[in-house]
Amino acid sequence: MLRVLYLIFALSGFLPSATVVMAADAPTVLVWGDSLSAAYGIPVDKGWGNLLQEKLGDDYRVVNGSISGETSAGGLTRLPEALKTHQPAYLLLELGANDGLRGIDLPTMRSNLEAMLKLAQAANAKVILLGIQLPPNYGSTFTEKFAAIYTDLAKQYNAPLVPFLLDGVADNWDLMQADGLHPTAEAQPKVLENVWKVLETVLPAH
C-alpha cells in the first residue's frame, strides 16, 4: 500500500498534458487533476483522459488541464481562467493528493476543493469528484478524515463521486511503471473504467 502514497503524490513534471480539440459546438468535459490524470510517464494518447475522448467520440470535447504535481491551491488559482476559456459542461475534479505530501493541512485542502466546486457550479458546470485514498501508514484517523473530505463535499454540493480513482490499479504491480510510482499505459483503461462508472450516470442518454 505504501506505493499508493508515492503514486498519488508524484511531483515531477509540472507539464500539462495535451488538449484534444473537437467540434466547437460539442459540450466540453474538463479534466482537472495532477499526474494521475496528466498521463505522466506514458504517451499522452494512452492516458485515461485521451481514452475518454475516444469513448465519447464527437459528441463531447475533452480538455485535459491536469498538471503533474498540482495541488488544490494551484488548481484553484488556474481554474477561473480555464472555466472562462473552455466553458465546460462537466468538470472532472481530481486534486488533493499532493497537498498531503507538502504538509498542507486538511481544512485548507477542503477549502480549496470547495472553492473549485463553487466556481464550477456557478459557471454551470456539473462537477464529478474523483476521490483519492491514502495508505494506512498515515494512521486511520488521518486517512479517514482525508477520505471524508471527498464524500462530505460530494454530499454537500450534490456532486457525483468516484470513491477511488486508482481502484484496482494501485495494488497491482503489473499495472505500475518501472519506477513503481505511476500507472502504466496498460492501467489506463481500468482508471477510465472507474471514472466511467460514475460519469455515464451523469451524461444525458442518447
C-alpha positions in Angstrom: 0.0 0.0 0.0 2.9 2.4 0.6 3.5 2.7 -3.2 -0.1 4.1 -3.4 1.2 7.2 -1.5 4.1 7.7 -3.8 2.0 7.2 -6.9 -0.7 9.7 -6.0 1.8 12.2 -4.6 4.3 12.2 -7.5 5.6 15.7 -8.0 7.7 15.5 -11.1 7.0 17.1 -14.4 4.7 20.2 -13.9 3.8 19.9 -17.6 0.2 20.0 -18.7 -1.0 17.1 -20.9 -2.2 17.6 -24.4 -5.6 19.1 -25.1 -7.9 17.3 -27.6 -9.9 19.7 -29.7 -13.3 18.6 -31.0 -16.2 20.3 -32.8 -16.8 23.8 -31.5 -20.5 23.0 -30.6 -19.6 19.9 -28.6 -20.1 20.1 -24.8 -16.7 20.3 -23.0 -15.5 17.9 -20.4 -12.7 19.5 -18.4 -10.3 17.1 -16.6 -8.7 19.0 -13.7 -6.1 17.0 -11.9 -2.5 16.1 -11.2 -0.1 13.4 -12.6 -2.7 10.7 -12.3 -4.7 12.5 -14.9 -1.8 14.0 -16.9 -0.6 10.8 -18.5 2.7 11.1 -16.6 5.4 8.7 -18.0 3.4 7.4 -20.8 2.3 8.7 -24.3 -0.4 11.2 -23.9 -2.6 9.4 -26.3 -2.6 6.4 -23.9 -3.7 8.4 -20.9 -7.2 7.9 -19.5 -8.2 11.4 -20.5 -7.5 10.7 -24.1 -9.2 7.3 -23.8 -12.2 9.2 -22.5 -12.2 11.3 -25.6 -12.1 8.2 -27.8 -15.0 6.7 -25.8 -17.1 9.8 -26.1 -16.3 10.4 -29.8 -17.5 13.6 -31.5 -20.4 14.1 -29.0 -18.0 15.8 -26.5 -14.8 17.7 -26.4 -12.4 16.6 -23.6 -9.9 19.2 -22.4 -7.2 17.9 -20.1 -5.9 20.7 -17.9 -4.1 18.4 -15.5 -0.5 19.1 -14.4 1.8 16.7 -12.7 2.5 17.8 -9.1 -0.6 20.1 -9.0 -2.0 20.9 -5.5 -5.5 22.0 -4.7 -4.2 25.6 -4.3 -2.6 25.6 -7.7 -5.8 24.1 -9.3 -7.9 26.8 -7.6 -5.6 29.5 -8.9 -5.8 28.3 -12.5 -9.5 27.3 -12.6 -11.2 30.7 -13.2 -9.4 31.3 -16.4 -10.0 27.7 -17.6 -13.7 28.0 -16.9 -13.8 31.2 -18.8 -11.8 29.8 -21.7 -13.4 26.4 -22.1 -16.9 26.9 -20.6 -17.1 23.2 -19.6 -20.4 21.4 -19.2 -18.6 18.9 -16.9 -15.6 19.2 -14.6 -13.8 16.0 -13.5 -12.0 17.3 -10.4 -9.1 15.1 -9.3 -6.9 17.1 -6.8 -5.8 17.0 -3.2 -3.3 14.1 -3.1 -0.2 16.3 -3.4 -1.5 18.5 -0.6 -0.6 15.7 1.8 2.9 15.4 0.6 3.5 19.1 1.1 2.1 19.1 4.6 -0.9 21.3 3.7 -3.5 20.9 6.4 -6.8 19.2 5.6 -9.0 22.2 6.3 -7.1 24.2 3.7 -7.3 21.4 1.2 -11.0 21.1 1.8 -11.5 24.8 1.4 -9.7 24.8 -1.9 -11.7 21.9 -3.3 -14.9 23.5 -2.0 -14.0 26.8 -3.7 -13.4 25.0 -7.0 -16.8 23.2 -6.7 -18.5 26.6 -6.1 -16.7 28.2 -9.1 -17.5 25.4 -11.4 -21.2 25.2 -10.4 -21.5 28.9 -10.6 -20.2 28.6 -14.2 -23.0 26.0 -14.9 -20.5 23.0 -15.0 -21.5 19.7 -13.5 -18.7 18.6 -11.1 -17.7 15.0 -10.7 -15.3 14.5 -7.8 -12.5 11.9 -8.4 -11.6 10.7 -4.9 -8.2 9.6 -3.6 -7.4 7.3 -0.7 -4.3 7.4 1.4 -2.4 4.3 2.6 -2.9 3.1 6.2 0.6 4.0 7.4 -0.7 7.6 7.8 -3.0 6.4 10.5 -6.7 5.6 10.5 -7.7 9.0 11.9 -5.9 11.0 9.2 -6.8 8.7 6.3 -10.4 8.6 7.3 -10.6 12.4 7.6 -8.9 12.8 4.2 -11.3 10.5 2.5 -14.2 12.1 4.3 -13.4 15.4 2.6 -14.5 14.0 -0.8 -17.6 12.3 0.5 -18.7 15.3 2.5 -18.2 17.7 -0.3 -19.9 15.4 -2.7 -23.0 15.3 -0.5 -22.9 19.0 0.4 -22.7 20.1 -3.3 -24.7 17.2 -4.8 -21.6 16.2 -6.8 -21.2 12.6 -8.1 -18.2 10.9 -6.6 -15.7 8.3 -7.9 -14.6 6.9 -4.5 -11.1 6.0 -5.6 -9.6 6.8 -8.9 -7.0 4.1 -8.7 -9.3 1.3 -7.5 -7.9 -2.0 -8.9 -4.7 -0.3 -10.1 -2.6 0.9 -7.1 -2.2 -2.5 -5.6 -1.3 -4.3 -8.8 2.4 -4.3 -9.6 1.7 -5.4 -13.2 -0.1 -2.1 -13.7 2.7 0.0 -12.4 5.6 1.7 -14.3 9.1 0.6 -13.7 9.6 3.5 -11.2 6.9 2.0 -9.0 5.2 5.3 -8.9 2.9 5.7 -11.8 0.3 3.5 -13.6 1.3 2.0 -16.9 -0.4 2.7 -20.2 -2.0 -0.7 -19.7 -3.6 0.5 -16.5 -5.3 3.5 -18.1 -8.4 1.6 -19.3 -9.0 0.5 -15.8 -8.7 4.0 -14.5 -11.1 5.2 -17.2 -13.5 2.4 -16.2 -13.5 3.7 -12.6 -14.4 7.2 -13.9 -16.9 6.0 -16.5 -19.0 4.1 -13.9 -19.9 7.4 -12.4 -19.7 9.7 -15.4 -22.1 7.6 -17.5 -24.8 8.2 -14.9 -24.4 11.9 -15.3 -24.2 12.3 -19.1 -27.6 12.5 -20.9 -28.8 9.3 -22.6 -28.6 9.2 -26.4 
